[in-house]
Amino acid sequence: MTATDRSRAFRRLHQSGCFMIPNPWDLGSARWLVSLGFPALATTSSGFAWSRGKHDNRVSLEEVLDHLRLVAEGVEVPVNADFEGGFAVEPDAVGRNVAAATSTGIAGLSIEDSTGDAAHPLFEFGLAVERVRAARAAIDESDTGVLLTGRSEGFIVGRPDLAETLRRLTAFAEAGADCLYAPGIRSRDDIAAVIRAVAPRPVNLLVNTDFITVAEATALGVRRISVGGALARAAWTGFIRAAKEISERGTFTHLSQAVSSAEVEGAFPPK
């Protein structure tokens, strides 16, 4: 399947129903998720950063582009890129970086409006919209069909203002975002409000803890569900607990709970 084929398949997934788009952090975890039958994957900035021994949002553009290329070319399903804030502030620079990302074989990418500044955690409204518009123009120029997701981060950066989130997502849709995403929303009413505000465009829901089921999200009208860094955290949980037991107690009971090598390798090609 070519990159163009994967982009077309990814767009078809957004046309009806609800699908899971789990988040691997490397090629091995990506291939294992594909073996379970998931129709698409999404990268995770936090999971990838931790695999490189770095804080989230501290990985370079070059590292991320290499990671996207490795994962997208290593699996047969569409891959959506967690492209953070586009690795730039100004719209022109965001556009250039998005153009580079479209050449990696990804089927989609997201642009968020968080700044990384605790005092001013969201980009000014007008700038945030222009950044999405620049990403849209770069994708159109690339002629790759990459699907653009516009993310508003208020609920995870200390600004849980639903009205402002809706204002931003609606503007991102008007600026050319194909899919909308407000990580951190959890109440049924808030989820439904986002879906109504941007309809008929699809909405991605972040589920990184046990607050909803796929069936319930589907009933609300959610089109796509991702888990962010939660699978990576789950993997780190097992590693940390086992390593701490060995270090602190000199015992190995957690290792007895590990899956077999054969199960891990079951999704990988033998050569």
JOUR-V324742 format. One record per pair of residues at least 4 apart in sequence whose C-alpha atoms are under 7 Angstrom apart, sorted by the first residue. I is the first residue (numbers start at 1). J is the second residue. Records with the same first field share a line. If there is no record, write none. Layout:
I=J, J
This chain:
1=5, 6, 76
2=6
3=7, 105, 106, 107
4=8, 144
5=9
6=10, 77, 78, 107
7=11, 78, 107, 145, 146
8=12
9=13
10=14, 78, 107
11=15, 147
14=202, 223
16=223
17=223
18=218, 222, 223, 224
19=223, 224, 225
20=38, 224, 225, 226
21=38, 40, 41, 42, 224, 225, 226
22=41, 42, 226, 227
23=41, 42, 43, 44, 226, 227, 228, 229, 231
24=29, 30, 42, 43, 44
25=29, 43, 44, 47, 48, 232
26=30, 48, 71
27=31, 70, 71, 74
28=32
29=33
30=34
31=35, 75, 267, 268
32=36, 267
33=38
34=38
35=267
39=77
40=77, 78, 79
41=78, 79, 80
42=79, 80, 81, 82
43=80, 81, 82
44=48, 82, 228, 229
45=49, 56, 57, 82
46=50, 56, 229
47=51, 229, 232
48=52
49=53, 54, 55, 56, 59
50=54, 55
54=58
59=63, 64
60=64
61=65, 87
62=66
63=67
64=68
65=69, 101, 104
66=70
67=71
68=72, 81, 104, 106
69=73, 104, 105
70=74
71=75
72=79, 105, 106
73=105
78=106, 107
79=106, 107, 108
80=106, 107, 108, 109
81=106, 108, 109, 110
82=109, 110
83=109, 110, 111
84=110, 111, 112
85=111, 112, 113, 114
86=94, 97, 98, 111
87=94
88=93, 94
89=94
90=94
91=95, 130, 131, 134
92=96, 134
93=97
94=98, 131, 134, 135
95=99, 134, 135, 138
96=100
97=101
98=102, 135, 138
99=103, 138, 139, 142
102=106, 139, 142, 144, 146
107=146, 147
108=146, 147, 148
109=147, 148, 149
110=148, 149, 150, 151
111=132, 149, 150, 151
112=150, 151, 152, 153
113=122, 123, 128, 151, 152, 153
114=121, 122, 123, 153
115=121, 122, 123
116=121
117=121
121=157
123=127, 128
124=128
125=129
126=130
127=131
128=132
129=133, 171, 172, 175
130=134
131=135
132=136, 150, 172, 175, 177
133=137, 175, 176
134=138
135=139
136=140, 148, 176, 177
137=141
138=142
139=143, 144, 146
147=178
148=177, 178, 179
149=177, 178, 179, 180, 181
150=169, 172, 177, 179, 180, 181
151=180, 181, 182
152=165, 168, 169, 181, 182
153=157, 182, 183
154=158, 159, 160, 161, 165
155=159, 160, 183, 184, 185
156=183, 184
161=165
162=166
163=167
164=168
165=169
166=170, 194, 197
167=171
168=172
169=173, 180
170=174, 197, 198
171=175
172=176, 177
173=177, 178, 198
178=201
179=201, 202, 203
180=202, 203, 204
181=203, 204, 205
183=205, 206
184=206
185=190, 191
186=190, 191
187=191
188=192
189=193
190=194
191=195
192=196, 220
193=197
194=198
195=199, 203, 221
202=223
203=222, 223, 224
204=222, 223, 224, 225
205=222, 224, 225, 226
206=225, 226, 227, 228
207=225, 226, 227
208=227, 228, 230
212=216, 217
213=217
214=218
215=219
216=220
217=221, 222
218=222, 223
229=233
230=234
231=235
232=236
233=237
234=238
235=239
236=240
237=241
238=242
239=243
240=244
241=245
242=246, 254, 255
243=247
244=248
245=249, 250, 251, 252
246=250, 251, 252
259=263
260=264
261=265
262=266
